[in-house]
Amino acid sequence: MSDAKRFEAELHRLRASPTEVLHPPTLLKTAVRGQVVVIVYKEEGADWLSGMLVDLPVFSRGFRPRSPEFLADVIMDEIQEPSGRGRRLDVDWAEGLVDEPSAVLWHVNAGEAAAVPPHPSRSGGGGAEPRMAE
């Protein structure tokens, strides 16, 4: 199993574990695209969907240990903290994860965005710089 798949599995295990996560997201959907994990979630009490990207090779550089399980725990801690509204971006990252992918508000920076391979249903090159949605 790839590191990205192990990371994804650990996120879902943590969310389902009431002893490990105090405020789990009310929704958690994920997709693995290469070594990037796309995460769509709904914070407790929020009326919007949030999204983040985790480029595992880049993200892991700042941590020891660097296991996918440890990194999933770090991200779940971030998800549990109120993060406020992200930005609406003109991207396809949430396609297939939620009914209205364009409604997801993203918490990403340009470096993360460039690392995302295109949605499997699309043709073309690698990730593209996101554009603000209108």
Secondary structure as the mmCIF struct_conf table of DSSP 4:
data_model
#
loop_
_struct_conf.conf_type_id
_struct_conf.id
_struct_conf.beg_label_comp_id
_struct_conf.beg_label_asym_id
_struct_conf.beg_label_seq_id
_struct_conf.end_label_comp_id
_struct_conf.end_label_asym_id
_struct_conf.end_label_seq_id
HELX_RH_AL_P HELX_RH_AL_P1 ASP A 3 ARG A 15
TURN_TY1_P TURN_TY1_P1 ALA A 16 ALA A 16
TURN_TY1_P TURN_TY1_P2 PRO A 18 GLU A 20
BEND BEND1 LEU A 22 HIS A 23
BEND BEND2 THR A 26 THR A 26
STRN STRN1 LEU A 27 ARG A 33
TURN_TY1_P TURN_TY1_P3 GLY A 34 GLN A 35
STRN STRN2 VAL A 36 LYS A 42
TURN_TY1_P TURN_TY1_P4 GLU A 44 GLY A 45
BEND BEND3 ASP A 47 TRP A 48
STRN STRN3 SER A 50 ASP A 55
HELX_RH_AL_P HELX_RH_AL_P2 LEU A 56 SER A 60
TURN_TY1_P TURN_TY1_P5 ARG A 61 GLY A 62
BEND BEND4 ARG A 64 PRO A 65
HELX_RH_AL_P HELX_RH_AL_P3 PRO A 68 GLN A 80
BEND BEND5 GLU A 81 GLU A 81
STRN STRN4 ARG A 87 ASP A 90
TURN_TY1_P TURN_TY1_P6 TRP A 93 LEU A 97
BEND BEND6 VAL A 98 ASP A 99
HELX_RH_3T_P HELX_RH_3T_P1 PRO A 101 ALA A 103
HELX_LH_PP_P HELX_LH_PP_P1 VAL A 104 VAL A 104
STRN STRN5 LEU A 105 TRP A 106
HELX_RH_AL_P HELX_RH_AL_P4 ALA A 110 ALA A 114
TURN_TY1_P TURN_TY1_P7 ALA A 115 ALA A 115
HELX_LH_PP_P HELX_LH_PP_P2 VAL A 116 HIS A 119
TURN_TY1_P TURN_TY1_P8 PRO A 120 SER A 121
BEND BEND7 ARG A 122 ARG A 122
BEND BEND8 GLY A 124 GLY A 126
STRN STRN6 ARG A 131 MET A 132
#
